């Protein structure tokens, strides 16, 4: 597959240079034009945005006509939200709880009360309508880690539930679809420089235009580095990305080719000790401990690692689409993508609570710094940290073909989805040693655990390889009864095959082998009543599944060998209301869901807890505008969760998900000294959560305030100053997921100030 990716990437770039094509999405997204001034949106224009996600045909439609819950966030809104990672943007989506406190990669994302202990098992990230990787989550890898936001993004759709169990990858939870900017007849672009109070140096650039008649291009990317939002004492966040998007407008449609090459990583922020002197600016990794030598395997082999590399993505996603219309109401949309690269994880992972040095020192009195040679007394706090190394190589080739027949009263679609994917894993996790509890604290000598590997707690070393094939045949039918009433139904028959082998212990012996072949049926049905030009109601039911992937078999190998299929069954019901007035729009969606067969494993080797979860709640997505330049956006979620089946936690609430959350984003456009200006902010408030399924660890609710100011000149210059977490709130997003009893937690990001200047031409 590597040769194929090289050919696809080379083809896309060559076409751009040669002037044979330029980028477009399969759906009919409007051409992007970088405006020299930003006019306030009217509410009705906002709600009538084009959405391209959730349609079986692959064609675009107006958001106001959609009979499912979907949120669209455009490039201007993304810029104001100033997400520090891709998952950070998902906080603006109702029904979603995103923990983006781990850094640029490695978020935890929860959807509508669905169960989960970490990562993002019910999230699929798409680029140009194609999943970046078929499995939504592998251990130490979730979809958002494979995507970086930059100036080449035009907008993002976020689809919750609804028809998602039938279309694309069949994700029953959340599907986020990032659409790239595309060219037009006018040559235009943007150059942008960004800096911050944590040493950020970043340059973004994007340019688009016409190469020939009906032939367009967009190209752009970024290069950046910093010591990290939590200062590591070295450039712990650095990387670059380059994207080319090419579009050829045909007589009866469009052809699109794109490639996106990324090499970007950042320090992996982990739960920190909850003791005096440690706050939300603390990070374990630093110059005194970033380099380490780990031992692994039965013969004590060693490997030097740089923990400062943290988590990241070094790879490429290339693909495209063909969108054709034929006589008689027929159309064809084919979307495809190839993903390959490395998504490695290296970090210092806490193993238990901090303790006094005297309790672990060989002499019971003191120990010596491994680097500084300084002697530390017995009352010094130390903590056992694991030097974890997870090396992961992935590949995926995905194609989604849909043929549609449309008439005045109905639309019928038949589709064929196929994804072939693989993973190669090498892990050495454990490798415990005691370190000082201070930012970048060094390891110590004179402690048996540090000087003798075999005396420490545990190590889990594996080499694993896996191949998967997901094939699905889907169909959808929509019928319009009148101007007010329409209904639709969809079916998906999915076959899922996994071949997977694991060498636990790195001793050359395969002790887990999987040959899995299972088929499952999903469906969705909806009714839409547009009872006036400004308002409507929809009702939807769906049943989908999350098919098991590689790590599900490793963690639940005994269940697999006993014949259990490990499929997570998801049933959902939605009732939605939509309103569009001249200065107000509102989406309100009530939901109920049940997830059967979820498994939770705290750490490798622990027994799995098999769960059934139920949740119900209300999602709100609203915006208000007036002629004076004031606007305010609001999204909120109110939900109740319950573990209805569990051997030990029946009746408890789902872990790590708040009962309520709300985000208010006001904005005011005004003129000062002849310059167009915008003052904006975001106030986020979150309720209490439980840190574990046992509901014994309470994570307190919190409020967070972000503010910003934009000033524009007539010449295309724009200046933006922003401050995130103005009050420096030090709330926790999670406790210690590997030990509920350990006094550790992961903080939200500390206060930061950013500044950028851009030039649009």
SENU-505550 format. One line per 2 residues: number of its first residue (from 1); for each residue x, y, z of C-alpha. Coordinates in pm, whole numbers, plus 50000, padded with zeros to 5 digits. Layout:
! residues N
NUM) X,Y,Z; ...
! end
This chain:
! residues 761
1) 50000,50000,50000; 50297,50236,50053
3) 50369,50247,49681; 50002,50320,49615
5) 50007,50614,49855; 50319,50752,49692
7) 50152,50729,49353; 49831,50896,49473
9) 50020,51178,49644; 50248,51230,49344
11) 49952,51227,49106; 49765,51493,49304
13) 50065,51725,49325; 50160,51669,48961
15) 49811,51756,48844; 49825,52078,49044
17) 50157,52179,48891; 50064,52071,48542
19) 49730,52250,48562; 49512,51952,48492
21) 49272,51976,48790; 49193,52145,49124
23) 49024,52046,49457; 48654,52010,49519
25) 48441,51799,49746; 48208,51534,49613
27) 47917,51732,49748; 47838,52065,49592
29) 48005,52287,49852; 48027,52650,49742
31) 48359,52790,49622; 48554,52956,49901
33) 48658,53318,49874; 48876,53467,50144
35) 48689,53785,50228; 48877,54104,50293
37) 48609,54202,50542; 48381,53975,50742
39) 48015,54075,50733; 47791,53953,51018
41) 47576,53655,50920; 47199,53679,50926
43) 47031,53404,51122; 46841,53264,50827
45) 47158,53247,50618; 47324,53067,50905
47) 47060,52796,50938; 47034,52750,50562
49) 47400,52657,50532; 47488,52371,50303
51) 47567,52040,50474; 47738,51751,50300
53) 47736,51486,50573; 47469,51227,50643
55) 47323,51206,50293; 47331,50857,50140
57) 47362,51008,49791; 47678,51201,49878
59) 47511,51519,49751; 47480,51840,49949
61) 47156,51971,50098; 47036,52268,50299
63) 47078,52229,50672; 46720,52348,50729
65) 46594,52050,50527; 46792,51788,50722
67) 46589,51546,50935; 46873,51479,51175
69) 47096,51663,51423; 47393,51824,51253
71) 47612,52121,51338; 47820,52316,51085
73) 48119,52527,51194; 48273,52748,50925
75) 48630,52875,50892; 48554,53210,51061
77) 48399,53038,51363; 48688,52792,51384
79) 48930,53085,51394; 48743,53254,51679
81) 48716,52932,51879; 49098,52902,51850
83) 49110,52524,51914; 49442,52401,52048
85) 49380,52062,51887; 49129,51905,51651
87) 48933,51753,51940; 48920,52095,52108
89) 48690,52209,51827; 48439,51934,51910
91) 48349,52120,52231; 48137,52348,52012
93) 47913,52055,51912; 47603,51986,52127
95) 47585,51638,52276; 47964,51600,52277
97) 48199,51595,52575; 48558,51637,52454
99) 48858,51608,52686; 49135,51775,52486
101) 49366,51818,52784; 49617,51557,52661
103) 49785,51788,52409; 49779,51809,52031
105) 49687,51438,52007; 49525,51173,52220
107) 49191,51324,52318; 48899,51151,52486
109) 48566,51220,52316; 48226,51106,52445
111) 47894,51132,52261; 47539,51152,52404
113) 47614,50944,52713; 47760,50652,52518
115) 47989,50450,52747; 48366,50473,52727
117) 48674,50485,52942; 48895,50690,52713
119) 49000,50763,52355; 48700,50811,52121
121) 48528,50481,52041; 48218,50650,51900
123) 48388,50917,51686; 48472,50899,51315
125) 48670,51181,51153; 48625,51230,50779
127) 48825,51435,50531; 48630,51524,50216
129) 48360,51277,50314; 48589,50974,50363
131) 48696,50834,50704; 49063,50897,50776
133) 49079,50546,50929; 48804,50284,50954
135) 48847,50187,51324; 48734,50485,51530
137) 48975,50399,51809; 49278,50180,51863
139) 49470,50178,52189; 49669,50504,52195
141) 49507,50626,51873; 49173,50789,51802
143) 49067,50948,51474; 49122,51314,51567
145) 49495,51246,51618; 49525,51192,51242
147) 49397,51537,51147; 49529,51892,51201
149) 49324,52208,51152; 49476,52486,50944
151) 49380,52758,50695; 49297,52503,50424
153) 48976,52396,50605; 48654,52552,50476
155) 48411,52410,50732; 48331,52111,50951
157) 48004,51918,50973; 47929,51726,51294
159) 47657,51461,51265; 47523,51294,51580
161) 47326,50971,51553; 47061,50994,51282
163) 47150,50828,50951; 47517,50784,51047
165) 47458,50417,51135; 47383,50353,50765
167) 47612,50582,50562; 47992,50610,50539
169) 48170,50401,50805; 47843,50322,50985
171) 47947,50516,51296; 47639,50531,51525
173) 47788,50805,51744; 47955,51121,51609
175) 48083,51175,51254; 48284,51492,51194
177) 48358,51578,50832; 48622,51837,50740
179) 48581,51999,50399; 48879,52163,50230
181) 48874,52502,50064; 48872,52503,49685
183) 48971,52742,49412; 48769,52986,49203
185) 48833,53207,48901; 48993,53471,49124
187) 49342,53415,49263; 49334,53482,49636
189) 49493,53368,49956; 49610,53437,50304
191) 49943,53462,50484; 49932,53444,50862
193) 50187,53464,51143; 50099,53356,51498
195) 50280,53381,51829; 50192,53341,52197
197) 50307,53378,52555; 50428,53016,52550
199) 50678,53074,52269; 50467,52972,51972
201) 50612,53048,51630; 50374,52953,51350
203) 50336,53048,50985; 50024,52957,50784
205) 49967,53017,50415; 49696,52928,50165
207) 49645,53026,49802; 49377,52931,49552
209) 49280,53019,49201; 49239,52905,48843
211) 49495,52717,48634; 49283,52704,48320
213) 48919,52713,48221; 48716,52500,48464
215) 49039,52404,48636; 49110,52520,48994
217) 49361,52469,49274; 49405,52528,49644
219) 49735,52476,49824; 49840,52560,50177
221) 49978,52449,50507; 50174,52553,50813
223) 50498,52516,51004; 50507,52566,51380
225) 50698,52500,51700; 50672,52594,52068
227) 50775,52475,52412; 50413,52374,52467
229) 50117,52526,52646; 50268,52360,52950
231) 50630,52466,52921; 50851,52158,52884
233) 51175,52356,52866; 51235,52254,52504
235) 51039,52264,52179; 50792,51993,52276
237) 50537,52084,52007; 50651,52112,51649
239) 50548,52011,51304; 50432,52104,50959
241) 50158,52017,50713; 50102,52069,50341
243) 49777,52022,50147; 49690,52037,49778
245) 49328,52024,49659; 49255,52008,49289
247) 48926,52050,49100; 48828,51984,48743
249) 48476,52098,48655; 48328,51859,48399
251) 48033,51906,48169; 47820,51693,48402
253) 48000,51711,48736; 48333,51748,48912
255) 48654,51555,48967; 48853,51608,49288
257) 49200,51496,49394; 49374,51596,49717
259) 49671,51506,49929; 49753,51614,50285
261) 50099,51539,50428; 50151,51590,50802
263) 50445,51559,51042; 50331,51705,51374
265) 50367,51599,51736; 50349,51735,52089
267) 50417,51632,52446; 50164,51387,52589
269) 50006,51554,52892; 49901,51297,53152
271) 49726,51303,53490; 49947,51482,53742
273) 49972,51444,54120; 49705,51639,54309
275) 49939,51787,54570; 50052,52133,54676
277) 50279,52298,54423; 50126,52121,54123
279) 49875,52310,53908; 49750,52323,53549
281) 50087,52445,53417; 50269,52131,53537
283) 50409,51873,53299; 50623,51573,53386
285) 50845,51572,53080; 51146,51805,53064
287) 51513,51829,52964; 51623,51616,53262
289) 51404,51318,53177; 51306,51327,52808
291) 51581,51084,52709; 51545,50734,52848
293) 51653,50378,52787; 51387,50113,52829
295) 51431,49739,52867; 51191,49490,52716
297) 51143,49128,52624; 51259,48812,52805
299) 51628,48879,52736; 51634,49236,52865
301) 51697,49407,52533; 51720,49785,52549
303) 51606,50075,52335; 51677,50449,52359
305) 51369,50670,52328; 51294,51043,52331
307) 50988,51091,52550; 50977,51450,52429
309) 50835,51327,52097; 50506,51270,52281
311) 50209,51187,52059; 50172,51273,51694
313) 50106,51182,51335; 50365,51146,51059
315) 50183,51039,50749; 49958,51136,50462
317) 49597,51115,50355; 49536,51125,49980
319) 49222,51073,49780; 48946,51238,49587
321) 48600,51206,49444; 48405,51186,49123
323) 48060,51349,49118; 47855,51300,48800
325) 47497,51379,48695; 47323,51192,48414
327) 47000,51224,48220; 46682,51094,48378
329) 46766,51206,48731; 47058,50965,48776
331) 47379,51059,48957; 47695,50888,49076
333) 47930,50988,49358; 48251,50796,49430
335) 48475,50904,49717; 48806,50742,49803
337) 49109,50794,50028; 49433,50626,50123
339) 49592,50682,50464; 49935,50566,50576
341) 50187,50667,50839; 50308,50643,51196
343) 50111,50747,51503; 50351,50694,51792
345) 50303,50763,52162; 50579,50822,52416
347) 50522,50953,52765; 50575,50941,53139
349) 50265,50770,53278; 50187,50789,53653
351) 50164,50459,53838; 50003,50531,54173
353) 50006,50830,54407; 50308,51040,54501
355) 50492,50928,54816; 50767,51054,55044
357) 51114,50958,54924; 51193,50798,55261
359) 50934,50524,55196; 51109,50399,54882
361) 51477,50496,54920; 51711,50202,54976
363) 51858,50366,55286; 51523,50505,55402
365) 51673,50854,55417; 51774,50998,55079
367) 51846,50940,54711; 52053,51108,54442
369) 51944,51281,54122; 52046,51074,53819
371) 52141,51387,53622; 52219,51658,53876
373) 52385,51425,54133; 52204,51632,54397
375) 52103,51458,54721; 51732,51477,54807
377) 51601,51432,55160; 51343,51181,55279
379) 51053,51430,55287; 51087,51499,54912
381) 50781,51391,54713; 50845,51134,54441
383) 50618,50943,54209; 50655,50624,54010
385) 50624,50698,53639; 50623,50452,53355
387) 50836,50523,53051; 50590,50411,52786
389) 50670,50360,52421; 50397,50269,52170
391) 50505,50257,51806; 50213,50228,51567
393) 50202,50211,51188; 49865,50222,51012
395) 49731,50199,50657; 49383,50221,50511
397) 49234,50225,50161; 48868,50327,50158
399) 48611,50370,49881; 48246,50479,49905
401) 48037,50451,49586; 47676,50570,49566
403) 47432,50563,49272; 47114,50772,49306
405) 46789,50807,49114; 46593,51126,49186
407) 46248,51241,49075; 46009,51513,49188
409) 45868,51295,49467; 46139,51048,49564
411) 46511,50980,49584; 46659,50629,49593
413) 47026,50546,49658; 47227,50225,49647
415) 47580,50232,49783; 47886,50011,49823
417) 48140,50088,50095; 48473,49911,50135
419) 48771,49976,50360; 49087,49765,50385
421) 49309,49864,50676; 49600,49740,50884
423) 49801,49809,51196; 50148,49718,51317
425) 50205,49767,51690; 50517,49753,51903
427) 50469,49837,52270; 50678,49851,52580
429) 50465,50001,52853; 50562,49993,53216
431) 50936,50055,53265; 50867,50217,53603
433) 51102,50447,53787; 51064,50706,54063
435) 51092,51072,53963; 51082,51396,54158
437) 50737,51555,54178; 50832,51879,54006
439) 50806,52003,53650; 51050,51799,53443
441) 51168,51627,53761; 51463,51392,53722
443) 51483,51023,53808; 51675,50917,54118
445) 51937,50657,54200; 51946,50476,54532
447) 51595,50335,54481; 51566,49965,54400
449) 51287,50017,54147; 51505,50260,53951
451) 51824,50057,53968; 51670,49712,53921
453) 51398,49679,53656; 51270,49344,53787
455) 51173,49490,54125; 50908,49725,53983
457) 50536,49672,53940; 50459,49544,53589
459) 50556,49562,53224; 50347,49486,52917
461) 50545,49434,52597; 50381,49330,52272
463) 50430,49304,51901; 50106,49279,51705
465) 49996,49289,51344; 49644,49301,51207
467) 49450,49333,50884; 49085,49427,50857
469) 48823,49442,50584; 48490,49619,50619
471) 48244,49578,50333; 47896,49728,50340
473) 47605,49742,50100; 47359,50019,50186
475) 47040,50160,50047; 46824,50463,50125
477) 46485,50581,50004; 46329,50923,50064
479) 45974,51014,49963; 45820,51362,49961
481) 45447,51349,50031; 45390,51726,50007
483) 45566,52058,50062; 45542,51988,50436
485) 45589,51613,50478; 45869,51376,50384
487) 46002,51045,50515; 46312,50833,50460
489) 46445,50488,50543; 46792,50337,50514
491) 46949,49991,50553; 47313,49884,50581
493) 47443,49527,50565; 47804,49523,50687
495) 48057,49241,50682; 48355,49281,50911
497) 48669,49064,50890; 48970,49079,51121
499) 49295,48881,51110; 49512,48966,51408
501) 49805,48811,51593; 49977,48921,51914
503) 50314,48830,52058; 50284,48921,52427
505) 50621,48941,52595; 50822,48995,52276
507) 50952,48640,52301; 50870,48545,51942
509) 50568,48336,52043; 50222,48425,51912
511) 49985,48370,52204; 49675,48542,52066
513) 49540,48478,51718; 49212,48607,51575
515) 49025,48507,51259; 48695,48695,51276
517) 48416,48718,51019; 48080,48869,51119
519) 47790,49041,50943; 47546,49285,51098
521) 47242,49485,50979; 47180,49851,51066
523) 46883,50072,50983; 46743,50422,51018
525) 46401,50578,50956; 46291,50940,50981
527) 45993,51170,50929; 46024,51542,50861
529) 45732,51788,50904; 45812,52139,50778
531) 45489,52294,50908; 45589,52649,50808
533) 45860,52825,50610; 46037,52903,50936
535) 45987,52595,51151; 45980,52217,51138
537) 45996,51898,51340; 46167,51566,51272
539) 46143,51224,51433; 46407,50956,51379
541) 46485,50606,51499; 46797,50406,51421
543) 46979,50091,51518; 47348,50053,51450
545) 47657,49885,51581; 48022,49935,51659
547) 48207,49637,51521; 48511,49511,51717
549) 48858,49611,51606; 49205,49482,51683
551) 49238,49593,52045; 48889,49470,52134
553) 49006,49116,52063; 49333,49153,52253
555) 49161,49295,52562; 48871,49048,52543
557) 49048,48745,52402; 48883,48498,52641
559) 48538,48622,52538; 48631,48586,52171
561) 48753,48228,52216; 48426,48145,52391
563) 48233,48253,52082; 48115,48601,52183
565) 48102,48836,51884; 48195,49155,52075
567) 47960,49376,51871; 47830,49683,52053
569) 47462,49733,51961; 47331,50092,51962
571) 46963,50190,51950; 46869,50560,51924
573) 46558,50776,51906; 46555,51149,51825
575) 46290,51421,51825; 46405,51753,51682
577) 46266,52105,51644; 46411,52370,51409
579) 46327,52739,51389; 46460,53007,51152
581) 46358,53370,51197; 46516,53689,51067
583) 46737,53728,51374; 46709,53395,51555
585) 46764,53030,51478; 46727,52730,51703
587) 46783,52358,51682; 46661,52150,51977
589) 46703,51773,51968; 46581,51532,52232
591) 46748,51193,52229; 46737,50851,52390
593) 46991,50576,52332; 47090,50234,52459
595) 47433,50078,52406; 47465,49704,52473
597) 47784,49502,52496; 48036,49774,52575
599) 48352,49653,52747; 48575,49854,52978
601) 48933,49747,53059; 49127,49971,53297
603) 49471,49855,53183; 49613,49556,52991
605) 49570,49233,53182; 49274,49353,53389
607) 48938,49176,53346; 48680,49341,53122
609) 48361,49492,53261; 48071,49429,53019
611) 47813,49709,53027; 47479,49822,52896
613) 47425,50199,52911; 47113,50410,52865
615) 47105,50786,52823; 46849,51051,52741
617) 46879,51425,52708; 46836,51748,52515
619) 47077,51922,52276; 47044,52294,52203
621) 47210,52481,51918; 47101,52844,51878
623) 47214,53180,51739; 47079,53535,51773
625) 47175,53833,51552; 47071,54199,51536
627) 47144,54492,51306; 47363,54669,51560
629) 47641,54413,51512; 47569,54202,51820
631) 47532,53825,51794; 47543,53535,52033
633) 47572,53162,51973; 47474,52901,52228
635) 47510,52527,52245; 47415,52318,52541
637) 47351,51962,52651; 47138,51830,52933
639) 47156,51453,52982; 47103,51167,53223
641) 47299,50842,53199; 47264,50505,53370
643) 47456,50178,53363; 47164,49936,53338
645) 47371,49615,53318; 47704,49551,53489
647) 47842,49289,53727; 47945,49556,53979
649) 47815,49901,53875; 47450,49857,53781
651) 47247,50171,53854; 47547,50406,53847
653) 47606,50693,53604; 47838,50667,53305
655) 48188,50780,53392; 48342,51113,53290
657) 48034,51271,53132; 47863,51579,53280
659) 47488,51598,53336; 47493,51941,53175
661) 47719,52175,52983; 47667,52507,52804
663) 47875,52738,52583; 47782,53102,52516
665) 47975,53284,52243; 47881,53654,52212
667) 48028,53876,51943; 48005,54249,51873
669) 48107,54413,51543; 48194,54781,51559
671) 48412,55046,51396; 48694,55231,51568
673) 48923,55485,51400; 48780,55378,51065
675) 48873,55012,51122; 48625,54723,51129
677) 48661,54544,51462; 48506,54250,51643
679) 48507,54179,52015; 48416,53821,52101
681) 48429,53569,52380; 48321,53223,52491
683) 48192,53128,52834; 48185,52754,52901
685) 48020,52598,53204; 48026,52228,53289
687) 47856,52026,53562; 48002,51764,53795
689) 48106,51424,53659; 48212,51091,53803
691) 48567,50985,53727; 48488,50613,53728
693) 48203,50369,53674; 48199,50298,54047
695) 48098,50666,54097; 48342,50700,54387
697) 48552,50980,54229; 48376,51315,54172
699) 48519,51564,53923; 48387,51909,54009
701) 48216,52128,53751; 48384,52447,53632
703) 48353,52762,53423; 48602,52882,53162
705) 48619,53219,52985; 48793,53300,52656
707) 48803,53647,52496; 48939,53799,52176
709) 48963,54113,51963; 48992,54133,51584
711) 49085,54451,51395; 49074,54469,51013
713) 49207,54722,50764; 49075,54798,50417
715) 49404,54675,50273; 49350,54314,50378
717) 49547,54317,50704; 49387,54160,51009
719) 49515,54159,51368; 49378,53924,51633
721) 49456,53907,52004; 49305,53628,52211
723) 49322,53501,52566; 49209,53152,52659
725) 49108,53048,53012; 49120,53409,53130
727) 49073,53323,53498; 49329,53040,53480
729) 49073,52785,53599; 49248,52467,53717
731) 48959,52221,53678; 49007,51851,53608
733) 48890,51668,53298; 48964,51324,53443
735) 49111,51142,53741; 49358,50859,53695
737) 49201,50619,53440; 49445,50342,53535
739) 49389,50358,53910; 49077,50516,54054
741) 49238,50526,54400; 49548,50718,54289
743) 49564,51090,54372; 49617,51201,54013
745) 49416,51410,53768; 49446,51583,53432
747) 49383,51958,53427; 49229,52169,53154
749) 49480,52391,52974; 49614,52694,53164
751) 49569,53058,53069; 49737,53147,52740
753) 49755,53456,52521; 49788,53435,52144
755) 49840,53697,51876; 49831,53669,51500
757) 49850,53898,51201; 49728,53792,50859
759) 49712,53940,50512; 49435,53848,50269
761) 49485,53911,49900
! end
